[in-house]
Amino acid sequence: DMVDDGSSASCGTLKLDLSKCDFTCEDIGENSVKLIAKDSKGNRDEVEFKVIVVDETKPKIKVDKKAFVWMMKKGDTFTMPDFRDRVEASDNCGFELTQCPEPGTKFRKAENIFVEFEAKDPSGNKATDKFRFNLLVFKCRVPNKNGRTEGEAELSDMLVVPWNTSFDKAISEGIVFEE
């Protein structure tokens, strides 16, 4: 009905068919389709027209919002991991998922930023989401007899504290965070 512009037959009943009726994501863009008219006597005519398939559906994206906090000692380098496993995304026509900052990005100083994700489908529809990323840089100060600090202590490659140690407790032990 959307295609026919008044087809008629002088010999019996007219039957209308289309060369293609169903379209998928594989058909995005311009498609040639034929309207075929047949009457009961076998007479036939056809006309070709264009169907433009458009994908206007945005991808859906959901990111685990739990903040990521990492501590490293002053002078070290942190390499951004691939966090795409924290993302649930979908789209009717497929999508590409990107992370910013990209996996492999190097950090040498304290950062308090968002890691952002974008799901983009072949038609350019986009959806974004993010979570907080907090990189803490620490150094230990050596307290003297008066309780004042006199410089930095040498640290091993890892600072080990019980899992439930508060930042206040860590700071009282002489750890200073650069942020």
LINDA-V232403 format. One record per pair of residues at least 4 apart in sequence whose C-alpha atoms are under 6 Angstrom apart, sorted by the first residue. I is the first residue (numbers start at 1). GAP is how many residues later the second one is. If there is no record, write none. Layout:
i->I gap->GAP
i->I gap->GAP
//
This chain:
i->9 gap->5
i->12 gap->28
i->13 gap->26
i->13 gap->27
i->14 gap->24
i->14 gap->25
i->15 gap->22
i->15 gap->23
i->16 gap->20
i->16 gap->21
i->17 gap->18
i->17 gap->19
i->18 gap->16
i->18 gap->17
i->18 gap->18
i->19 gap->14
i->19 gap->15
i->23 gap->4
i->25 gap->68
i->28 gap->25
i->28 gap->26
i->29 gap->23
i->29 gap->24
i->30 gap->21
i->30 gap->22
i->31 gap->19
i->31 gap->20
i->32 gap->17
i->32 gap->18
i->33 gap->15
i->33 gap->16
i->34 gap->13
i->34 gap->14
i->35 gap->11
i->35 gap->12
i->36 gap->9
i->36 gap->10
i->37 gap->7
i->37 gap->8
i->38 gap->5
i->38 gap->6
i->39 gap->4
i->58 gap->67
i->58 gap->68
i->59 gap->31
i->59 gap->32
i->59 gap->68
i->60 gap->29
i->60 gap->30
i->61 gap->27
i->61 gap->28
i->62 gap->25
i->62 gap->26
i->63 gap->23
i->63 gap->24
i->64 gap->22
i->65 gap->66
i->67 gap->65
i->67 gap->66
i->68 gap->65
i->69 gap->65
i->69 gap->66
i->70 gap->65
i->71 gap->64
i->71 gap->65
i->71 gap->66
i->72 gap->65
i->73 gap->64
i->73 gap->65
i->73 gap->66
i->74 gap->63
i->74 gap->64
i->74 gap->65
i->77 gap->30
i->77 gap->31
i->78 gap->28
i->78 gap->29
i->79 gap->25
i->79 gap->26
i->79 gap->27
i->80 gap->23
i->80 gap->24
i->80 gap->25
i->81 gap->22
i->82 gap->21
i->94 gap->27
i->95 gap->24
i->95 gap->25
i->95 gap->26
i->96 gap->23
i->96 gap->24
i->97 gap->21
i->97 gap->22
i->98 gap->19
i->98 gap->20
i->99 gap->17
i->99 gap->18
i->100 gap->15
i->100 gap->16
i->110 gap->25
i->110 gap->26
i->110 gap->27
i->110 gap->69
i->111 gap->23
i->111 gap->24
i->112 gap->21
i->112 gap->22
i->113 gap->19
i->113 gap->20
i->114 gap->17
i->114 gap->18
i->114 gap->19
i->115 gap->15
i->115 gap->16
i->116 gap->13
i->116 gap->14
i->117 gap->11
i->117 gap->12
i->117 gap->13
i->118 gap->9
i->118 gap->10
i->119 gap->7
i->119 gap->8
i->120 gap->4
i->120 gap->5
i->120 gap->6
i->121 gap->4
i->137 gap->40
i->137 gap->41
i->138 gap->38
i->138 gap->39
i->139 gap->36
i->139 gap->37
i->140 gap->12
i->140 gap->13
i->140 gap->34
i->140 gap->35
i->141 gap->8
i->141 gap->10
i->141 gap->11
i->141 gap->12
i->141 gap->33
i->142 gap->7
i->142 gap->8
i->142 gap->9
i->142 gap->10
i->142 gap->11
i->143 gap->4
i->143 gap->5
i->143 gap->6
i->144 gap->4
i->144 gap->5
i->170 gap->5
i->171 gap->4
i->171 gap->5
//
